[in-house]
Amino acid sequence: MKPSISTPLTNSIITALLISISTLCHAQNLWNKSGDMRKLIDDRFTLAVDQYKYLSKQIPEGETPQSFENNKSVNRDIQWWCSGFYTGNLWYIYEETKDQQIKEEAEKGLKVIMPNQTYTGNHDLGFMMYCSFGNAYRITGKPEYKSIIERSAASLATRYRPEIKAIQSWNKSKYWQCPVIIDNMMNLEMLNWVSDNGGDASYKEIAIAHANTTLKNHFRPDFSSFHVIDYDLKSKSVLRKATWQGAADCSSWSRGQGWALYGYTLMYRSTKNKAYLKQAKGIANFILNHPNLPADKVPFWDFDAQGIPFAKRDASAAAIISSALLELGQYSSIQDKNRFVSAAEAMIRSLSSDAYLAKKGENGGFLLKHSTGAYPLNTEIDVPLIYADYYFLEAMSRYKKWYL
Ligand code: GLY
């Protein structure tokens, strides 16, 4: 007869182990509970092929699409901050669908914006050149794209101001001395990438310095962010904490909170500095626990907008936040991961619904409706915007890659 190994102690250890395994398994499956996310995403990419083939025919030579307003397509010159998103969108669509016509259009789009690699007129080079050439290089591996990204990083680095240890966003004007906006966190991705991929190491040092200065001056104790910090280069001090696109200096402009969340998440990706991760989680909690976040999780254009719950929404903010939350989930414990991925999924589902997503042939070829670019300036209110589509496509692509 074999000796029994069953004792009260071993029994309780086995029970505890079984409970932990079952809790873990249960906790691992809180997203895609209805099991339809793959189909939902694939269907949206199929729609994107048709929409973007239509959109590609509405763009005058040498311009890039911005929006569709009053039944007319709106296009801008290539120095506009969003000029890289159109071709970025095409690369995401091509990556998922392998549609050759979309790829040709994406390559054509790159040629249009290529001169931006030497542009130094603002801080938006990361948006313009990394969302476009960054995706093109990631997908095709063509060395010429890498050189263009390196040249663009050099152009962006010219805007670094050692006096304040930050990159100047906009040029001096009657409004500002040396403005730095929270959006600028997004441009750090290109600097990190170039340094992390054999390029000049000083670019990443600039990115880290900028992220640290922003951490110190842009945030309130509840992790919400001001939009613009105006610096004085002579005294190296903060002149003013203000807004440009938000409801008030002290308000929380929704897209700005999205840029902040995405920005500290990407800084953690490249540095593994825990302070950046803590910041990203704090921002995520501010957004997700905010009493003014609507039930469908598509933010009003400002968390403190007048007229909530009737204030305009900003679908672009939801797209940016969902994409960032999916990456943050990769760096989080199982409980936080469940929260972040489930919230991102809810945002993707809302944006994929008839309330926000255009039907084939509608919306000038854009995917998403109901974004708000600059409410106080009375422009781009409740319209499609090229970057809303970009982060929506990116979020769906990330969801498929990481969570299905
Ligand atoms: N970077 C400008 C904006 O988010 O509207």
Boltz pocket constraint, residues with backbone or C-beta under 6 A from the ligand:
constraints:
  - pocket:
      binder: B
      contacts: [[A, 81], [A, 183], [A, 245], [A, 255], [A, 373]]
      max_distance: 6.0
